[in-house]
Amino acid sequence: MLQLDGGHRPDPHPQFGASLQPPMGAGHLSVEYDPRPAVVREARAEVRRQLERWGLAERGDLVDAAELLVSELATNAVLHSATRFRLTLFAAHGVLRCEVSDSGRRTPQVLDAGTSESGRGMFLVEALARRWGCHQEGPGKTVWFELGTCGCDGCGRRQP
């Protein structure tokens, strides 16, 4: 993964811009999963456990949103790449960043919520995340989102 000075990673699509990477010492977790449907539940549970360890569990809205959005990204990895995927969490400076990396090349699309049974995952990410994006890495990709952790007004809301 390319790391630039100042802790920024490039994102190839100008809509997403460069994203600040919180320092590792503030809070970091990385777990790899096999592409089985049951791991989506395991990934959600791991997010909850880790946020509890970091003292963020009192922000129930944060935990619920992080679990939901990680669930959507993990489901996409299982369904569309069918390869092992890595869930990585970073927490620092009032931001929780969640990443799901897999070997698939297909980039996620935000679809209209509509009435279909599937296809709404990235719509939810778009609606709930402060920021999100996708960048290609070698043979695969990383899809990420950020949520605010500080609890102050506007902390977790999308930035213009």
N, C-alpha and C positions, 0 to 999 in steps of 0.2 A: 504494500500500500504506500503510495507516495505521500510523504509528509514534508510540508514546506516550513520554512522558518516562521516563527510567530504562531505556530499551532493551527494553521489553516490547511484544509484539504480542498483541492479543486473539485468542483462538480461541473461536468461537461455542458450541462444545459444552463444558459444564462438565467433562466427563471429561478433557479435555485441558488445561484451565487456560491461564493466560498463559505464554508461553514466552520465556525470556531470549534476546535477540539478541546474539551476540558482536560486539564492535566490529569495524568494517571493516578497520582497520589490521592486525589479527592474522592475517588470511588470508581472502581472498575471491576467488571465481571465479564467473562467470556466463556460460553458453554457451547459445545458442538452436539448436534442431534442427528440421528438417522431419519430418513424420510418416511416416517410412519405417522398416520393420523393421530395416534395417542400422544405423540411428542408435543403437539400443540397445547394440550392440557398441561404437560410437564413444563413447557416454556412459560405459560401463564403463572404457574405456581412458583417457578424460580424467580420471576419478576417480583411477585409479592414478597417472597422471602428476602430477596436482596434489598428491596425498598424498606422492609422492616429493619434489617441490619443497619442500614444507613440512617435510620431514624426518620424516615419519610412516611411511615405508615399512618400517622395522624392526619395526613392529607389524603383522606379517602377518595376524593375526586381524582387526585393524581394517580393513586394506585389503580383505581378502576379504569381510567383512561389508558394508562400504560399497559395493563393486562389486555384490554380490548384491542389496542392497536398492535401489540406484539402478536396477539392471536391471529390477527388478520395477515400480518407479514409472514408469520410462520406457516399459516395455511397456504398462502401463495407459494412459498418455497416448496412445500410438500407437493402441492398439486401441479405446479408449473415447471419446476426444475427436477423433481424426483431424485435429488442428490442430497448428500449430507449438507447441512447448513449450520452456520454459526450465529448465535445470538450474543451480542455484545452490548453491555450497558455502561455508560459513563455518567457520573453525577458530579457537577462542580459549578460554582458561580451562579446558582439559581436555575440551572438547566439540567434536565435528565435527557440524555441522548440514547436512543435505542437503535441498534443496527441489526439487520438480518442479512447475512452474506451467503450466497449460494453459487452454484456453478452454472446456473441458467443465464442465458443472454437476453431473454425477453424482459423488457422494461415494463414496469407497472403503468397502467392507464387509469385515470379517474373516469369512472362511468357514472351516468345519471343513476340516482338511487332507484328509481323506477319500482316495479313490482316483481321483478325476477327474483328467484331464490338465491342467486349468486351474483358476483360482480360488484358488490358494494363496498368491499374492503378498502380500496384506495379512496373512495368517496368519504368514508369515515375518517381515514387518516387526514385527508384534506380538510375536513370539517373540524377536527379536534386538536390537531397538532399545531404547535406554535410555528414550526417550519418542518419541511420534509424534503427529501430528494432521493436521487438514485445516481450512482456512478458506477461505471464499468471498471473492473479490475481484472486484468489478465483474461482468463477464460470465463469469468463470472461477473457478478454485480453485487453491490451492497445497496440496500434500500434502508433509509434511516428516517427517523422523525425526532423532534425535540418537544419536550413539555417543560413548562416553568415549574420550579419546585419551591419557590420562596413564599408563595401564598399571598403576595401583595397584589393589589389591583392591577390587572393587565399583565402580570408576570407570565401566565401560561397562554395568553392570547396571541393569535397570529400577528406578526409584525408587518406593517405596510411595506 
